[in-house]
Amino acid sequence: MKAALFYLLMLLLVGCSVSAPEEGTRKKLPDTIKNDDSYKDSSTGGEGVKPITPEAENEVHPKILFHGGGGMSGLMPSTLDMRPAAKILINLGVPSQQIHLIQYPHTKNISDIKSSVDSQLKTIFAKYPANTKFDVIGHSLGLLASFVSIAELGYLPKMRSIIGVAGVVMRQDEKAMPMGCKKGSTTDLCGDIFDKVVGASDSTYILDLLSKNAADMQRINKCSVWSQKDGILSPPNAGVFPGGKSVEMPSSWCPMGNLLNPCHLQAKSSAAVYEAMKTQCFGGDFK
């Protein structure tokens, strides 16, 4: 019990698989996550991205998923696993060949994160026509990591949507930092990316990125799905971009949220969250 509680206290903005799909809809997940690759649904023989004809290119909006971050993920690798989210998206109509999972060094500095993300995104982009627009979905810290990386690498023009699931991109209270992490911390658990959102007001770093990319950010579909019952984020709606859409889940969606299994962790593997996303962020159609 003490070990489990300690683990929870060390988490900040974690993606965790906590709910099992119903037996009637369960699909076998691949055994491993491959970087720089598409999600392969082994139950349907998925072979990765199929060739896309020029006639169909405007109808394709691949989904790029960023996991959250947690200091002790080595003891629980599933915290960095977005396959449950991928399975839900497939059940909601997204082709498995058009779902891509990004892995990044979530405890490191922004420079390390950008380098890792850059190589993976280039591989993904190369599989599609040059004018393809992508939808990014980030859980927890994954929203911040995706926005910062994509903006600084100059890839915002290739984005159609940036969507947060219990995400964070704006101000967070310092109490939301992992145990042992403070602003300016250089431990193995706390890279400088945490400093960009912790403070009494919104980060000038984030505000500057938004200002420098104002035209793209005005065009991009910005949407955040969050809950007052989050249990980790403070404030819980920190994933709402200025001018973006805010989708607050009703209190009934997460009846079992508690200290060891907060709704923040349940969000990335909740079908209700992605159904709300489909309806309110994408107008009822992920295409």
C-alpha positions in Angstrom: 0.0 0.0 0.0 2.8 2.4 0.9 4.6 1.6 -2.3 1.5 2.2 -4.4 0.9 5.5 -2.6 4.5 6.6 -3.1 4.2 5.8 -6.8 1.1 8.0 -7.2 2.8 10.9 -5.4 5.7 10.7 -7.9 3.4 10.9 -10.9 2.8 14.1 -12.8 0.5 14.1 -15.7 0.5 10.4 -16.3 -1.1 8.3 -19.0 -2.2 5.0 -17.4 -4.3 2.1 -18.8 -6.9 1.4 -16.1 -10.0 0.2 -17.8 -10.6 -3.0 -19.7 -12.8 -3.1 -22.8 -16.0 -5.1 -22.8 -15.5 -8.7 -23.9 -17.7 -8.2 -27.0 -15.5 -5.4 -28.3 -12.1 -6.5 -27.2 -9.3 -6.4 -29.8 -5.9 -8.0 -29.4 -3.2 -5.4 -28.9 0.3 -5.7 -30.3 2.9 -6.9 -27.8 5.2 -3.9 -28.3 5.0 -0.3 -29.3 7.4 0.6 -32.1 8.7 4.1 -32.5 8.4 5.7 -35.9 5.6 3.3 -36.9 1.9 3.1 -37.2 -0.3 1.3 -34.8 -0.8 -2.2 -36.0 -4.0 -3.9 -35.0 -3.1 -7.6 -35.0 -6.7 -8.7 -34.8 -7.3 -7.4 -38.3 -3.9 -8.1 -39.8 -2.9 -4.4 -40.0 0.3 -3.9 -41.9 0.9 -0.2 -41.3 0.0 2.7 -43.5 -1.3 1.7 -46.9 -0.5 3.8 -50.0 -2.8 6.8 -50.3 -4.0 8.0 -53.7 -3.9 11.7 -54.5 -7.7 11.6 -54.9 -8.1 10.4 -51.3 -5.4 12.5 -49.6 -7.8 15.3 -48.5 -10.0 12.7 -46.7 -7.1 11.3 -44.6 -6.3 12.9 -41.3 -4.0 10.5 -39.4 -4.0 10.6 -35.6 -0.7 11.1 -33.7 -0.9 10.1 -30.0 1.4 11.4 -27.3 1.5 9.6 -23.9 1.7 11.4 -20.6 4.7 11.3 -18.3 5.6 9.8 -14.9 8.7 9.7 -12.9 8.6 6.0 -12.0 7.4 4.7 -15.3 10.2 2.1 -15.4 8.3 0.2 -12.7 5.0 0.4 -14.6 5.6 0.7 -18.4 1.8 0.9 -19.1 1.9 4.5 -17.9 3.5 5.4 -21.2 1.2 3.2 -23.3 -1.3 4.8 -25.6 -2.5 1.5 -27.1 -5.7 1.5 -25.1 -6.5 4.9 -26.6 -5.7 3.6 -30.0 -8.1 0.7 -29.6 -10.9 3.0 -28.6 -10.3 5.2 -31.6 -10.4 2.1 -33.8 -13.7 1.1 -32.2 -15.0 4.7 -33.0 -14.1 4.4 -36.7 -10.4 5.5 -37.1 -8.5 3.1 -39.3 -5.7 1.4 -37.4 -3.2 2.2 -40.2 -3.8 5.9 -39.6 -2.9 5.8 -35.8 0.7 6.6 -34.8 2.1 6.4 -31.3 4.9 8.7 -30.3 7.4 7.8 -27.5 9.5 10.6 -26.0 11.9 11.0 -23.0 9.3 12.5 -20.8 11.6 13.1 -17.8 14.2 14.9 -19.9 14.6 18.5 -21.1 12.7 20.0 -24.0 15.8 19.8 -26.3 15.9 16.0 -25.8 12.1 15.7 -26.3 12.2 17.7 -29.5 15.0 15.6 -30.9 13.2 12.4 -30.2 9.9 13.6 -31.5 11.4 15.2 -34.7 12.8 11.9 -36.0 9.5 10.1 -35.4 7.3 12.8 -37.0 9.5 12.9 -40.1 9.0 9.1 -40.5 5.3 9.5 -40.1 5.0 12.5 -42.4 6.9 10.6 -45.1 4.2 8.0 -45.4 1.6 10.5 -46.5 1.2 13.1 -49.3 2.9 16.4 -48.5 -0.3 18.4 -47.9 -1.8 15.9 -45.4 -3.1 17.5 -42.2 -2.7 15.5 -39.0 -4.6 15.4 -35.7 -2.5 15.3 -32.5 -4.0 13.8 -29.3 -2.0 14.3 -26.1 -2.8 12.9 -22.7 -1.6 14.8 -19.7 2.0 16.0 -20.2 1.7 14.7 -23.8 -0.4 17.7 -24.7 2.4 20.1 -23.6 5.2 17.9 -25.2 3.4 17.7 -28.5 2.6 21.4 -28.7 6.0 22.6 -27.7 7.8 20.1 -30.0 5.6 20.7 -33.0 5.6 24.5 -32.6 9.4 24.7 -32.2 10.1 22.3 -35.0 8.0 24.3 -37.4 5.4 21.6 -38.0 2.2 23.5 -37.0 1.3 24.1 -40.7 0.9 20.3 -41.0 -1.6 20.1 -38.1 -5.4 20.1 -38.4 -6.1 19.5 -34.7 -4.4 19.6 -31.3 -6.5 17.7 -28.8 -5.9 17.4 -25.0 -7.1 14.5 -22.9 -6.8 15.5 -19.3 -4.0 17.6 -20.8 -1.8 20.5 -19.6 -0.5 23.4 -21.6 -1.3 26.4 -19.4 -0.5 27.2 -15.8 -0.2 24.6 -13.1 0.2 25.0 -9.3 3.5 23.7 -8.0 1.7 21.2 -5.8 1.0 19.3 -9.1 4.7 18.7 -9.5 6.0 15.1 -8.9 7.3 14.4 -5.4 10.9 15.8 -5.2 10.5 18.1 -8.2 10.6 21.9 -7.8 11.1 24.6 -10.4 14.6 24.4 -11.7 15.0 20.8 -10.6 17.6 18.8 -12.4 16.8 15.3 -11.1 16.3 12.3 -13.4 12.5 12.7 -12.8 12.1 16.4 -13.7 13.2 17.9 -17.0 12.9 21.6 -17.7 9.6 21.0 -19.5 7.8 21.0 -16.1 9.1 24.5 -15.5 7.2 25.8 -18.5 3.8 25.3 -16.8 4.3 25.7 -13.1 3.8 29.1 -11.6 1.3 31.7 -10.4 0.5 32.8 -14.0 0.6 31.4 -17.5 4.1 30.8 -18.8 5.6 33.6 -20.9 7.4 30.7 -22.8 4.0 29.2 -23.8 2.4 32.6 -24.5 5.3 33.5 -26.7 5.0 30.3 -28.7 1.3 30.9 -29.2 1.9 34.5 -30.3 4.7 33.6 -32.7 2.4 31.0 -34.3 -0.8 32.9 -34.0 -2.0 32.3 -37.7 -1.6 28.6 -37.4 -3.1 28.4 -34.0 -6.1 30.3 -35.1 -6.6 27.8 -38.0 -5.9 24.7 -36.0 -8.8 22.9 -34.2 -7.9 23.2 -30.5 -9.9 21.2 -28.1 -9.5 19.9 -24.6 -11.5 17.2 -22.8 -11.1 17.5 -19.0 -12.9 16.9 -15.7 -13.3 18.7 -12.4 -12.7 15.3 -10.8 -9.2 15.1 -12.4 -7.4 14.5 -9.1 -3.9 15.5 -10.3 -4.1 18.7 -12.4 -4.5 22.0 -10.5 -6.4 23.7 -12.1 -7.9 20.7 -14.0 -8.7 22.7 -17.2 -5.1 23.6 -17.9 -5.3 21.9 -21.3 -7.6 24.5 -22.7 -5.8 26.7 -25.2 -6.7 30.4 -25.5 -9.5 30.5 -28.1 -9.8 26.7 -28.0 -12.8 24.6 -27.2 -13.3 23.3 -23.6 -15.2 20.0 -23.2 -15.9 19.3 -19.5 -16.9 15.7 -18.7 -19.9 15.3 -16.4 -19.1 14.1 -12.9 -20.8 10.8 -13.6 -18.2 9.7 -16.2 -15.7 8.7 -13.5 -17.6 7.3 -10.5 -14.6 5.3 -9.1 -12.0 8.1 -9.0 -9.9 7.9 -5.9 -6.4 8.6 -4.5 -4.8 5.6 -6.1 -6.8 5.6 -9.3 -7.7 9.3 -10.0 -9.8 10.2 -13.0 -6.8 11.8 -14.5 -5.3 8.4 -15.0 -8.6 6.9 -16.2 -9.1 9.5 -18.9 -6.8 8.1 -21.6 -8.5 4.7 -21.5 -12.1 5.8 -21.1 -14.4 5.3 -24.1 -16.7 8.0 -22.8 -13.9 10.6 -23.1 -13.2 9.7 -26.7 -16.9 9.6 -27.6 -17.1 13.2 -26.2 -14.0 14.1 -28.2 -15.5 12.7 -31.4 -18.8 14.5 -30.9 -17.6 17.9 -29.6 -14.1 18.2 -30.9 -14.6 16.7 -34.3 -18.3 17.3 -35.0 -19.2 13.6 -34.8 -16.7 12.3 -37.4 -13.0 11.7 -36.8 -12.3 11.9 -40.5 
